[in-house]
Amino acid sequence: MSAASEVRPPLPPFTRESAIEKVRLAEDGWNSRDPQKVSLAYTLDTQWRNRAEFAHSREEAKAFLTRKWAKELDYRLIKELWAFTDNRIAVRYAYEWHDDSGNWFRSYGNENWEFDEQGLMYNRYACINDMPIKESERKFHWPLGRRPDDHPGLSELGL
């Protein structure tokens, strides 16, 4: 269910170009670390599985994101298109963050997304693994916020 006035281009059915654009827009949103802004990309009744946590609405997804970014500090994310069909996109991604004790991690994951006709995501299934890293092993060094266009993606970084 989405409100009739909510439209989030690009819309399905996706082409390779529009799927790549949708992935970058999602990456940009998550790199904002703004739960309210990010939650608007999902239907009111969105269904998520994120690790062992489930969300069953936009409000639950927003609460999840609020908790996530309170724990995962200095979060920087890169997403890459893996595959797409008419209204579905699969991505792989990695993000770097540290906890409140200064321990750094690189989290690797895959997501499967399904969109409604207005371009809002109604299903999101994520599988993620965390790998402890040393601060010196970090690869994502841009200032907090949107990844610069000239920063390498996952494939270019060998991830």
DSSP file (Angstrom, degrees, kcal/mol; ACC not computed):
  #  RESIDUE AA STRUCTURE BP1 BP2  ACC     N-H-->O    O-->H-N    N-H-->O    O-->H-N    TCO  KAPPA ALPHA  PHI   PSI    X-CA   Y-CA   Z-CA
    1    1 A M              0   0    0      0, 0.0    43,-2.0     0, 0.0    44,-1.0   0.000 360.0 360.0 360.0 130.6    0.0    0.0    0.0
    2    2 A S        -     0   0    0     41,-0.2     2,-0.2    42,-0.2    41,-0.1  -0.971 360.0 -98.4-135.7 153.7    1.3    3.4   -0.9
    3    3 A A    >   -     0   0    0     -2,-0.3     3,-2.0     1,-0.1     0, 0.0  -0.491  34.9-122.0 -69.7 141.4   -0.3    6.8   -0.9
    4    4 A A  T 3  S+     0   0    0      1,-0.3    -1,-0.1    -2,-0.2     0, 0.0   0.777 110.4  54.1 -57.6 -29.3   -1.5    7.9   -4.3
    5    5 A S  T 3  S+     0   0    0      2,-0.0     2,-0.7     1,-0.0    -1,-0.3   0.572  86.0  97.8 -84.2  -8.3    0.6   11.0   -4.3
    6    6 A E    <   +     0   0    0     -3,-2.0     2,-0.4     2,-0.0   114,-0.2  -0.726  44.0 161.4 -88.8 115.6    3.9    9.1   -3.6
    7    7 A V        -     0   0    0     -2,-0.7   112,-0.2   112,-0.1   111,-0.1  -0.999  17.2-171.8-133.4 131.0    5.9    8.4   -6.8
    8    8 A R        -     0   0    0    110,-3.4    -2,-0.0    -2,-0.4    33,-0.0  -0.759  31.3-124.0-125.4  83.1    9.6    7.5   -6.7
    9    9 A P  S    S+     0   0    0      0, 0.0     2,-0.1     0, 0.0   109,-0.0  -0.262  85.4  68.0 -63.5 158.1   11.1    7.4  -10.2
   10   10 A P  S    S-     0   0    0      0, 0.0    -2,-0.1     0, 0.0     4,-0.1   0.540  79.4-160.4 -71.4 152.1   12.6    5.6  -11.9
   11   11 A L        -     0   0    0     -2,-0.1   106,-0.1     2,-0.1   107,-0.1  -0.687  20.4 -68.2-103.2 151.3    9.5    3.4  -12.2
   12   12 A P  S    S+     0   0    0      0, 0.0    75,-0.2     0, 0.0     2,-0.1  -0.414  98.5  71.2 -69.1 156.6    9.2   -0.3  -13.2
   13   13 A P  S    S-     0   0    0      0, 0.0     2,-0.2     0, 0.0    74,-0.2   0.437  85.2-147.7 -73.9 140.8    9.5   -1.9  -15.6
   14   14 A F        -     0   0    0     72,-2.0     2,-0.2    71,-0.7    74,-0.1  -0.522  14.2-160.3 -84.8 144.4   13.2   -1.3  -15.2
   15   15 A T     >  -     0   0    0     -2,-0.2     4,-2.5     1,-0.1     5,-0.2  -0.620  42.9 -98.0-100.9 172.6   15.8   -1.1  -17.9
   16   16 A R  H  > S+     0   0    0     -2,-0.2     4,-2.3     1,-0.2     5,-0.2   0.933 126.3  47.4 -57.0 -44.9   19.5   -1.6  -17.2
   17   17 A E  H  > S+     0   0    0      1,-0.2     4,-2.2     2,-0.2    -1,-0.2   0.914 113.4  45.7 -65.5 -44.0   20.0    2.1  -17.0
   18   18 A S  H  > S+     0   0    0      2,-0.2     4,-2.4     1,-0.2    -1,-0.2   0.845 111.8  52.7 -71.5 -30.8   16.9    2.8  -14.8
   19   19 A A  H  X S+     0   0    0     -4,-2.5     4,-2.3     2,-0.2    -2,-0.2   0.917 109.4  49.0 -67.4 -42.3   17.9   -0.1  -12.5
   20   20 A I  H  X S+     0   0    0     -4,-2.3     4,-2.2    -5,-0.2    -2,-0.2   0.912 112.1  49.4 -61.4 -42.1   21.4    1.4  -12.1
   21   21 A E  H  X S+     0   0    0     -4,-2.2     4,-2.5     2,-0.2    -2,-0.2   0.916 109.7  51.0 -62.7 -43.2   19.8    4.8  -11.3
   22   22 A K  H  X S+     0   0    0     -4,-2.4     4,-2.1     1,-0.2    -2,-0.2   0.903 110.2  50.0 -61.7 -41.5   17.5    3.2   -8.8
   23   23 A V  H  X S+     0   0    0     -4,-2.3     4,-2.6     2,-0.2    -1,-0.2   0.920 111.2  48.3 -63.4 -44.3   20.4    1.5   -7.0
   24   24 A R  H  X S+     0   0    0     -4,-2.2     4,-2.9     1,-0.2    -2,-0.2   0.903 110.0  52.0 -65.9 -39.6   22.4    4.8   -6.9
   25   25 A L  H  X S+     0   0    0     -4,-2.5     4,-2.3     2,-0.2    -1,-0.2   0.900 110.6  48.7 -62.1 -39.6   19.5    6.7   -5.5
   26   26 A A  H  X S+     0   0    0     -4,-2.1     4,-2.7     2,-0.2     5,-0.2   0.931 111.5  49.5 -64.9 -45.0   19.1    4.0   -2.8
   27   27 A E  H  X S+     0   0    0     -4,-2.6     4,-2.5     1,-0.2    -2,-0.2   0.937 111.1  49.6 -57.8 -47.4   22.8    4.3   -2.0
   28   28 A D  H  X S+     0   0    0     -4,-2.9     4,-0.8     1,-0.2    -1,-0.2   0.910 111.1  49.8 -59.5 -42.9   22.6    8.0   -1.8
   29   29 A G  H >X>S+     0   0    0     -4,-2.3     3,-1.0     1,-0.2     5,-0.7   0.947 112.0  46.1 -62.0 -48.8   19.6    7.9    0.5
   30   30 A W  H ><5S+     0   0    0     -4,-2.7     3,-1.2     1,-0.3    -1,-0.2   0.864 107.6  58.0 -65.0 -34.6   21.2    5.4    2.9
   31   31 A N  H 3<5S+     0   0    0     -4,-2.5   114,-0.4     1,-0.3    -1,-0.3   0.692  95.6  65.0 -69.3 -16.1   24.4    7.4    2.9
   32   32 A S  H <<5S-     0   0    0     -3,-1.0    -1,-0.3    -4,-0.8    -2,-0.2   0.771  93.4-149.0 -70.3 -24.5   22.4   10.4    4.2
   33   33 A R  T <<5 +     0   0    0     -3,-1.2    -3,-0.1    -4,-0.6    -2,-0.1   0.837  49.4 138.9  55.4  36.4   21.7    8.3    7.4
   34   34 A D     >< -     0   0    0     -5,-0.7     4,-2.8     1,-0.2     5,-0.3  -0.885  38.8-165.9-111.5  97.8   18.4   10.1    7.6
   35   35 A P  H  > S+     0   0    0      0, 0.0     4,-2.3     0, 0.0    -1,-0.2   0.850  87.6  51.3 -55.7 -38.2   15.8    7.5    8.7
   36   36 A Q  H  > S+     0   0    0      2,-0.2     4,-0.9     1,-0.2    26,-0.1   0.952 113.5  43.7 -63.5 -49.8   12.8    9.8    7.8
   37   37 A K  H >4 S+     0   0    0      1,-0.2     3,-0.8     2,-0.2     4,-0.2   0.934 116.3  46.9 -61.2 -47.9   14.2   10.5    4.3
   38   38 A V  H >< S+     0   0    0     -4,-2.8     3,-1.9     1,-0.2    -1,-0.2   0.892 104.7  60.7 -64.0 -39.9   15.1    6.9    3.6
   39   39 A S  H >< S+     0   0    0     -4,-2.3     3,-1.7    -5,-0.3    -1,-0.2   0.759  90.0  71.1 -62.0 -24.0   11.8    5.5    4.8
   40   40 A L  T << S+     0   0    0     -4,-0.9    -1,-0.3    -3,-0.8    -2,-0.2   0.598  85.1  67.8 -70.6  -9.7    9.9    7.5    2.2
   41   41 A A  T <  S+     0   0    0     -3,-1.9    80,-2.6    -4,-0.2     2,-0.3   0.481  94.5  73.6 -83.4  -2.5   11.3    5.2   -0.5
   42   42 A Y  E <  S-a  121   0A   0     -3,-1.7    80,-0.2    78,-0.2    16,-0.1  -0.806  87.8-105.5-115.7 151.8    9.2    2.3    0.9
   43   43 A T  E >   -     0   0A   0     78,-2.3     3,-1.5    -2,-0.3   -41,-0.2  -0.245  36.1-108.9 -66.0 161.8    5.5    1.6    0.8
   44   44 A L  E 3  S+     0   0A   0    -43,-2.0    14,-2.0     1,-0.3    15,-0.4   0.828 122.1  39.3 -61.6 -31.2    3.4    2.1    4.0
   45   45 A D  E 3  S+     0   0A   0    -44,-1.0    -1,-0.3    12,-0.3    12,-0.1  -0.060  86.3 160.0-109.3  31.6    3.1   -1.7    4.4
   46   46 A T  E <   -     0   0A   0     -3,-1.5     2,-0.5   -45,-0.2    77,-0.2  -0.128  30.9-143.0 -53.7 149.1    6.7   -2.5    3.3
   47   47 A Q  E     -a  123   0A   0     75,-2.5    77,-2.3     9,-0.1     2,-0.4  -0.981  22.4-179.1-120.5 123.4    8.0   -5.9    4.4
   48   48 A W  E     -aB 124  55A   0      7,-2.8     7,-1.3    -2,-0.5     2,-0.4  -0.922  22.7-171.2-123.2 146.1   11.7   -6.3    5.3
   49   49 A R  E     +aB 125  54A   0     75,-2.2    77,-3.3    -2,-0.4     2,-0.5  -0.962  16.2 172.4-127.0 118.9   14.0   -9.0    6.5
   50   50 A N  E >   -aB 126  53A   0      3,-3.2     3,-2.4    -2,-0.4     2,-0.3  -0.936  66.4 -53.3-128.9 106.2   17.3   -7.6    7.6
   51   51 A R  T 3  S-     0   0    0     75,-1.3    75,-0.1    -2,-0.5    78,-0.0  -0.510 121.8 -25.3  57.1-119.5   19.6  -10.2    9.2
   52   52 A A  T 3  S+     0   0    0     -2,-0.3     2,-0.4    -3,-0.1    -1,-0.3   0.191 121.8  96.4-104.5  15.3   17.3  -11.7   11.9
   53   53 A E  E <   -B   50   0A   0     -3,-2.4    -3,-3.2     2,-0.0     2,-0.4  -0.849  55.8-159.6-110.0 143.0   15.1   -8.6   12.2
   54   54 A F  E     -B   49   0A   0     -2,-0.4     2,-0.4    -5,-0.2    -5,-0.2  -0.936   5.2-164.8-122.3 142.3   11.8   -8.0   10.4
   55   55 A A  E     -B   48   0A   0     -7,-1.3    -7,-2.8    -2,-0.4     3,-0.1  -0.980   5.4-174.6-123.9 141.3    9.9   -4.8    9.6
   56   56 A H        +     0   0    0     -2,-0.4     2,-0.3    -9,-0.2    -9,-0.1   0.109  66.6  22.4-123.6  19.7    6.2   -4.8    8.6
   57   57 A S  S  > S-     0   0    0      1,-0.1     4,-2.2   -12,-0.1   -12,-0.3  -0.971  83.3 -98.0-170.6 166.2    5.6   -1.2    7.8
   58   58 A R  H  > S+     0   0    0    -14,-2.0     4,-2.6    -2,-0.3     5,-0.2   0.892 122.7  53.6 -59.8 -40.3    7.3    2.1    6.8
   59   59 A E  H  > S+     0   0    0    -15,-0.4     4,-2.2     1,-0.2    -1,-0.2   0.905 108.9  47.6 -64.9 -41.0    7.3    3.1   10.5
   60   60 A E  H  > S+     0   0    0      2,-0.2     4,-2.3     1,-0.2    -1,-0.2   0.882 111.5  51.4 -66.4 -37.2    9.0   -0.1   11.6
   61   61 A A  H  X S+     0   0    0     -4,-2.2     4,-2.5     2,-0.2    -2,-0.2   0.916 109.6  50.0 -63.9 -42.7   11.6    0.4    8.9
   62   62 A K  H  X S+     0   0    0     -4,-2.6     4,-2.2     2,-0.2    -2,-0.2   0.908 110.5  49.4 -62.5 -42.2   12.2    3.9   10.0
   63   63 A A  H  X S+     0   0    0     -4,-2.2     4,-2.1     2,-0.2    -1,-0.2   0.900 110.2  51.8 -63.5 -40.9   12.6    2.7   13.6
   64   64 A F  H  X S+     0   0    0     -4,-2.3     4,-2.7     1,-0.2    -2,-0.2   0.941 110.2  48.2 -59.2 -48.2   15.1    0.0   12.4
   65   65 A L  H  X S+     0   0    0     -4,-2.5     4,-2.5     1,-0.2     5,-0.2   0.870 108.2  54.8 -63.3 -37.1   17.1    2.6   10.5
   66   66 A T  H  X S+     0   0    0     -4,-2.2     4,-0.9     1,-0.2    -1,-0.2   0.932 112.5  42.9 -60.8 -46.0   17.2    4.9   13.6
   67   67 A R  H  X S+     0   0    0     -4,-2.1     4,-1.2     2,-0.2     3,-0.4   0.910 112.5  54.9 -64.7 -42.8   18.6    2.1   15.7
   68   68 A K  H >X S+     0   0    0     -4,-2.7     4,-3.2     1,-0.2     3,-0.8   0.942 110.5  42.6 -57.6 -52.5   21.0    1.0   13.0
   69   69 A W  H 3< S+     0   0    0     -4,-2.5    -1,-0.2     1,-0.3    -2,-0.2   0.613 107.5  60.6 -79.3 -10.1   22.7    4.4   12.5
   70   70 A A  H 3< S+     0   0    0     -4,-0.9    -1,-0.3    -3,-0.4    -2,-0.2   0.761 118.2  31.8 -76.8 -26.8   22.9    5.0   16.3
   71   71 A K  H << S+     0   0    0     -4,-1.2     2,-1.2    -3,-0.8    -2,-0.2   0.839 111.7  62.7 -95.1 -42.4   25.1    1.9   16.5
   72   72 A E  S >< S-     0   0    0     -4,-3.2     3,-0.6    -5,-0.2    -1,-0.2  -0.725  78.6-165.1 -93.6  93.8   26.9    1.9   13.1
   73   73 A L  E 3   +C   98   0A   0     25,-2.5    25,-2.1    -2,-1.2     3,-0.1  -0.460  63.9  12.9 -86.3 150.6   28.9    5.2   13.3
   74   74 A D  E 3  S-     0   0A   0     23,-0.2    -1,-0.2     1,-0.2     2,-0.2   0.862  87.9-169.5  53.5  39.9   30.6    6.9   10.4
   75   75 A Y  E <   +     0   0A   0     -3,-0.6     2,-0.4    -6,-0.1    70,-0.4  -0.388  14.5 176.5 -65.2 127.5   28.6    4.7    8.0
   76   76 A R  E     -C   96   0A   0     20,-2.0    20,-2.4    -2,-0.2     2,-0.3  -0.994   8.3-168.8-136.8 131.2   29.6    4.7    4.4
   77   77 A L  E     -C   95   0A   0     -2,-0.4     2,-0.4    18,-0.2    18,-0.2  -0.912  16.0-168.8-126.9 141.9   27.9    2.5    1.8
   78   78 A I  E     -C   94   0A   0     16,-2.6    16,-2.1    -2,-0.3     2,-0.3  -0.997  12.6-170.0-127.3 128.3   28.5    1.4   -1.8
   79   79 A K  E     -C   93   0A   0     -2,-0.4     2,-0.4    14,-0.2    14,-0.2  -0.855   0.4-167.4-112.5 151.3   25.8   -0.6   -3.7
   80   80 A E  E     -C   92   0A   0     12,-2.5    12,-2.3    -2,-0.3     2,-0.1  -0.997  27.6-110.6-140.5 134.6   26.1   -2.2   -7.1
   81   81 A L  E     +C   91   0A   0     -2,-0.4    10,-0.2    10,-0.2     3,-0.1  -0.396  34.0 172.4 -61.0 133.5   23.5   -3.6   -9.4
   82   82 A W  E     -     0   0A   0      8,-3.1     2,-0.3     1,-0.5     9,-0.2   0.751  62.3 -26.5-107.4 -47.6   23.6   -7.4   -9.6
   83   83 A A  E     -C   90   0A   0      7,-1.7     7,-3.0   -64,-0.1    -1,-0.5  -0.975  56.2-166.8-161.7 164.2   20.5   -8.3  -11.6
   84   84 A F  E     +C   89   0A   0     -2,-0.3     5,-0.2     5,-0.2     2,-0.2  -0.991   7.3 179.9-155.4 157.2   17.0   -6.9  -12.5
   85   85 A T        -     0   0    0      3,-2.4   -71,-0.7    -2,-0.3     3,-0.1  -0.623  61.4 -54.6-135.6-159.9   13.6   -7.8  -14.0
   86   86 A D  S    S-     0   0    0      1,-0.2   -72,-2.0    -2,-0.2     3,-0.0   0.918 130.3  -3.4 -50.5 -58.3   10.4   -5.9  -14.6
   87   87 A N  S    S+     0   0    0    -74,-0.2    28,-2.5   -75,-0.2     2,-0.4   0.141 118.8  84.8-125.4  19.2    9.8   -4.7  -11.0
   88   88 A R  E     - D   0 114A   0     26,-0.2    -3,-2.4    -3,-0.1     2,-0.4  -0.947  47.7-174.5-126.8 145.8   12.7   -6.4   -9.1
   89   89 A I  E     -CD  84 113A   0     24,-1.6    24,-3.0    -2,-0.4     2,-0.4  -0.999   8.1-159.6-136.2 137.2   16.3   -5.5   -8.5
   90   90 A A  E     -CD  83 112A   0     -7,-3.0    -8,-3.1    -2,-0.4    -7,-1.7  -0.964  18.3-179.6-113.9 135.2   19.1   -7.5   -6.8
   91   91 A V  E     -CD  81 111A   0     20,-2.4    20,-2.3    -2,-0.4     2,-0.3  -0.912  20.7-150.7-129.4 157.2   22.1   -5.6   -5.4
   92   92 A R  E     +CD  80 110A   0    -12,-2.3   -12,-2.5    -2,-0.3     2,-0.3  -0.920  28.7 169.5-117.9 154.0   25.3   -6.5   -3.7
   93   93 A Y  E     -CD  79 109A   0     16,-2.5    16,-2.5    -2,-0.3     2,-0.3  -0.978  25.3-155.3-156.7 165.9   26.9   -4.0   -1.4
   94   94 A A  E     -CD  78 108A   0    -16,-2.1   -16,-2.6    -2,-0.3     2,-0.3  -0.986  13.1-175.5-143.3 146.4   29.5   -3.2    1.3
   95   95 A Y  E     -CD  77 107A   0     12,-2.1    12,-3.3    -2,-0.3     2,-0.4  -0.994  13.5-144.7-141.7 151.5   29.6   -0.6    4.0
   96   96 A E  E     +CD  76 106A   0    -20,-2.4   -20,-2.0    -2,-0.3     2,-0.3  -0.889  30.8 144.2-114.9 145.4   32.1    0.5    6.5
   97   97 A W  E     - D   0 105A   0      8,-1.9     8,-2.6    -2,-0.4     2,-0.3  -0.971  31.7-134.4-164.8 167.6   31.4    1.7   10.0
   98   98 A H  E     -CD  73 104A   0    -25,-2.1   -25,-2.5    -2,-0.3     6,-0.2  -0.957  17.7-126.2-133.1 157.9   32.7    1.6   13.6
   99   99 A D    >   -     0   0    0      4,-1.9     3,-1.8    -2,-0.3   -27,-0.1  -0.277  43.5 -87.9 -89.9-177.6   31.0    1.0   16.9
  100  100 A D  T 3  S+     0   0    0      1,-0.3    -1,-0.1     2,-0.1   -28,-0.1   0.537 126.9  58.3 -73.7  -4.2   31.2    3.2   20.0
  101  101 A S  T 3  S-     0   0    0      2,-0.1    -1,-0.3     0, 0.0     3,-0.1   0.378 120.3-106.1 -99.6   1.9   34.4    1.5   21.1
  102  102 A G    <   +     0   0    0     -3,-1.8     2,-0.5     1,-0.3    -2,-0.1   0.592  69.2 148.0  85.9  10.9   36.2    2.4   17.9
  103  103 A N        -     0   0    0     31,-0.1    -4,-1.9    32,-0.0    -1,-0.3  -0.698  38.0-143.0 -80.9 126.4   36.1   -1.1   16.4
  104  104 A W  E     -DE  98 133A   0     29,-0.6    29,-2.1    -2,-0.5     2,-0.3  -0.632  20.0-178.4 -93.9 149.2   35.9   -0.9   12.6
  105  105 A F  E     -DE  97 132A   0     -8,-2.6    -8,-1.9    27,-0.3     2,-0.5  -0.977  22.8-150.0-140.2 150.7   33.9   -3.3   10.4
  106  106 A R  E     -DE  96 131A   0     25,-2.5    25,-2.2    -2,-0.3     2,-0.5  -0.996  21.8-157.4-117.7 122.9   33.2   -3.9    6.7
  107  107 A S  E     -DE  95 130A   0    -12,-3.3   -12,-2.1    -2,-0.5     2,-0.4  -0.875   4.3-161.9-103.8 128.3   29.7   -5.4    6.2
  108  108 A Y  E     +DE  94 129A   0     21,-2.9    21,-2.8    -2,-0.5     2,-0.3  -0.874  21.7 155.7-108.7 140.3   29.1   -7.3    3.0
  109  109 A G  E     -DE  93 128A   0    -16,-2.5   -16,-2.5    -2,-0.4     2,-0.3  -0.977  35.0-140.1-157.6 171.7   25.6   -8.0    1.8
  110  110 A N  E     -DE  92 127A   0     17,-2.0    17,-2.3    -2,-0.3     2,-0.4  -0.982  20.0-166.7-132.2 143.7   23.0   -8.8   -0.9
  111  111 A E  E     -DE  91 126A   0    -20,-2.3   -20,-2.4    -2,-0.3     2,-0.5  -0.985  11.8-154.9-132.5 145.4   19.5   -7.4   -1.1
  112  112 A N  E     -DE  90 125A   0     13,-2.1    13,-2.2    -2,-0.4     2,-0.3  -0.988  20.5-168.2-115.7 127.8   16.5   -8.4   -3.2
  113  113 A W  E     -DE  89 124A   0    -24,-3.0   -24,-1.6    -2,-0.5     2,-0.4  -0.892  12.1-168.6-119.3 145.2   14.0   -5.6   -3.8
  114  114 A E  E     -DE  88 123A   0      9,-1.9     8,-2.7    -2,-0.3     9,-1.6  -0.999  14.2-159.3-133.6 134.1   10.5   -5.6   -5.2
  115  115 A F  E     - E   0 121A   0    -28,-2.5     6,-0.2    -2,-0.4     2,-0.1  -0.784  11.3-132.3-117.0 152.1    8.7   -2.4   -6.3
  116  116 A D    >   -     0   0    0      4,-2.7     3,-1.8    -2,-0.3    -1,-0.0  -0.309  46.6 -87.5 -87.0-178.2    5.1   -1.2   -6.8
  117  117 A E  T 3  S+     0   0    0      1,-0.3    -1,-0.0     2,-0.1    -2,-0.0   0.738 127.3  57.4 -64.8 -23.6    3.9    0.7   -9.8
  118  118 A Q  T 3  S-     0   0    0      2,-0.1  -110,-3.4  -107,-0.1    -1,-0.3   0.388 120.1-106.4 -88.2   3.1    4.9    4.0   -8.2
  119  119 A G  S <  S+     0   0    0     -3,-1.8     2,-0.3     1,-0.3    -2,-0.1   0.594  75.4 137.7  83.2  11.2    8.5    3.0   -7.7
  120  120 A L        -     0   0    0   -114,-0.2    -4,-2.7   -78,-0.1     2,-0.5  -0.720  56.9-118.8 -89.0 141.0    8.2    2.4   -3.9
  121  121 A M  E     +aE  42 115A   0    -80,-2.6   -78,-2.3    -2,-0.3    -6,-0.3  -0.655  34.9 170.4 -81.8 126.3    9.8   -0.7   -2.5
  122  122 A Y  E     +     0   0A   0     -8,-2.7   -75,-2.5    -2,-0.5     2,-0.4   0.631  67.6  41.1-109.7 -18.2    7.4   -3.1   -0.9
  123  123 A N  E     +aE  47 114A   0     -9,-1.6    -9,-1.9   -77,-0.2     2,-0.4  -0.998  58.8 171.8-130.0 134.3    9.7   -6.0   -0.3
  124  124 A R  E     -aE  48 113A   0    -77,-2.3   -75,-2.2    -2,-0.4     2,-0.5  -0.948   4.7-178.2-141.3 117.5   13.3   -5.9    0.9
  125  125 A Y  E     -aE  49 112A   0    -13,-2.2   -13,-2.1    -2,-0.4     2,-0.4  -0.973  10.7-175.4-119.2 119.3   15.3   -9.0    1.8
  126  126 A A  E     -aE  50 111A   0    -77,-3.3   -75,-1.3    -2,-0.5     2,-0.4  -0.937  16.0-171.3-121.9 137.4   18.8   -8.5    3.1
  127  127 A C  E     + E   0 110A   0    -17,-2.3   -17,-2.0    -2,-0.4     2,-0.4  -0.998  20.5 178.6-122.0 129.2   21.6  -10.9    4.0
  128  128 A I  E     - E   0 109A   0     -2,-0.4     2,-0.4   -19,-0.2   -19,-0.2  -0.984  19.0-166.9-139.8 140.8   24.7   -9.3    5.6
  129  129 A N  E     - E   0 108A   0    -21,-2.8   -21,-2.9    -2,-0.4     2,-0.4  -0.993  16.0-144.5-125.7 136.2   28.0  -10.5    7.1
  130  130 A D  E     - E   0 107A   0     -2,-0.4   -23,-0.2   -23,-0.2    -2,-0.0  -0.842  11.5-168.5-101.8 134.6   30.2   -8.3    9.2
  131  131 A M  E     - E   0 106A   0    -25,-2.2   -25,-2.5    -2,-0.4     2,-0.1  -0.979  22.2-128.5-122.2 119.6   34.0   -8.5    9.0
  132  132 A P  E     + E   0 105A   0      0, 0.0     2,-0.3     0, 0.0   -27,-0.3  -0.430  35.2 179.3 -62.2 138.2   36.2   -6.8   11.6
  133  133 A I  E     - E   0 104A   0    -29,-2.1   -29,-0.6    -2,-0.1     2,-0.2  -0.928  30.4-109.4-134.2 160.7   38.8   -4.6    9.9
  134  134 A K    >   -     0   0    0     -2,-0.3     3,-1.9     1,-0.1     4,-0.3  -0.606  33.3-115.4 -82.4 152.5   41.6   -2.3   11.1
  135  135 A E  G >  S+     0   0    0      1,-0.3     3,-1.4    -2,-0.2    -1,-0.1   0.864 118.3  60.3 -56.2 -34.5   41.1    1.4   10.6
  136  136 A S  G 3  S+     0   0    0      1,-0.3    -1,-0.3     3,-0.0     0, 0.0   0.657  97.9  60.0 -68.2 -15.5   44.1    1.2    8.2
  137  137 A E  G <  S+     0   0    0     -3,-1.9    -1,-0.3     2,-0.0    -2,-0.2   0.445  77.0 123.1 -91.7  -1.3   42.2   -1.3    6.0
  138  138 A R    <   -     0   0    0     -3,-1.4     3,-0.1    -4,-0.3   -32,-0.1  -0.270  36.2-178.4 -60.4 146.5   39.3    1.0    5.3
  139  139 A K        +     0   0    0      1,-0.1     2,-0.8     0, 0.0    -1,-0.1   0.473  62.8  79.4-120.4 -11.2   38.6    1.7    1.6
  140  140 A F        +     0   0    0      1,-0.1    -1,-0.1   -64,-0.1    -2,-0.0  -0.846  48.0 151.9-106.6  99.7   35.7    4.2    1.9
  141  141 A H        +     0   0    0     -2,-0.8    -1,-0.1    -3,-0.1     3,-0.1   0.265  23.5 120.9-117.1  10.7   37.2    7.6    2.7
  142  142 A W  S    S-     0   0    0      1,-0.1     3,-0.1     3,-0.1     5,-0.1  -0.343  75.5 -86.3 -72.6 159.6   34.9   10.2    1.3
  143  143 A P        -     0   0    0      0, 0.0    -1,-0.1     0, 0.0    -2,-0.0  -0.305  64.4 -77.8 -59.6 150.2   33.3   12.8    3.7
  144  144 A L  S    S+     0   0    0     -3,-0.1     2,-0.3   -68,-0.0   -68,-0.1  -0.164 102.5  40.6 -50.7 141.9   30.1   11.6    5.3
  145  145 A G  S    S+     0   0    0   -114,-0.4  -113,-0.1   -70,-0.4    -3,-0.1  -0.848 102.3  14.4 116.9-154.6   27.2   11.8    2.9
  146  146 A R  S    S-     0   0    0     -2,-0.3  -118,-0.1     1,-0.1     3,-0.1  -0.247  76.7-113.8 -60.2 135.9   26.8   10.9   -0.8
  147  147 A R        -     0   0    0    -70,-0.2    -1,-0.1     1,-0.1    -3,-0.0  -0.553  39.8-109.5 -66.6 128.9   29.7    8.9   -2.4
  148  148 A P    >   -     0   0    0      0, 0.0     3,-1.9     0, 0.0    -1,-0.1  -0.284  21.1-120.0 -60.3 146.9   31.4   11.2   -4.9
  149  149 A D  T 3  S+     0   0    0      1,-0.3    -2,-0.1    -3,-0.1    -3,-0.0   0.796 113.0  52.7 -59.3 -29.5   30.9   10.2   -8.5
  150  150 A D  T 3  S+     0   0    0      2,-0.1    -1,-0.3     3,-0.0     3,-0.1   0.435  83.4 107.0 -89.5   1.9   34.6    9.7   -9.0
  151  151 A H  S <  S-     0   0    0     -3,-1.9   -11,-0.0     1,-0.1    -4,-0.0  -0.645  80.8-105.4 -78.7 135.1   35.0    7.3   -6.1
  152  152 A P        -     0   0    0      0, 0.0    -1,-0.1     0, 0.0     2,-0.1  -0.187  31.5-132.7 -59.4 150.3   35.5    3.7   -7.2
  153  153 A G     >  -     0   0    0     -3,-0.1     4,-1.7   -75,-0.0     6,-0.2  -0.210  38.0 -81.1 -88.9-173.2   32.6    1.3   -6.9
  154  154 A L  T  4>S+     0   0    0      1,-0.2     5,-2.7     2,-0.2     4,-0.4   0.919 128.3  48.0 -59.8 -47.5   32.8   -2.3   -5.4
  155  155 A S  T >45S+     0   0    0      1,-0.2     3,-1.2     4,-0.2    -1,-0.2   0.912 111.3  50.4 -63.3 -41.7   34.1   -3.9   -8.5
  156  156 A E  T 345S+     0   0    0      1,-0.3    -1,-0.2     2,-0.1    -2,-0.2   0.811 110.6  50.8 -65.7 -29.5   36.9   -1.3   -9.0
  157  157 A L  T 3<5S-     0   0    0     -4,-1.7    -1,-0.3    -3,-0.1    -2,-0.2   0.459 115.9-115.4 -85.9  -1.4   37.9   -1.7   -5.3
  158  158 A G  T < 5       0   0    0     -3,-1.2    -3,-0.2    -4,-0.4    -2,-0.1   0.744 360.0 360.0  73.8  23.2   38.1   -5.5   -5.7
  159  159 A L      <       0   0    0     -5,-2.7    -4,-0.2    -6,-0.2    -5,-0.1   0.397 360.0 360.0-103.1 360.0   35.2   -6.1   -3.3
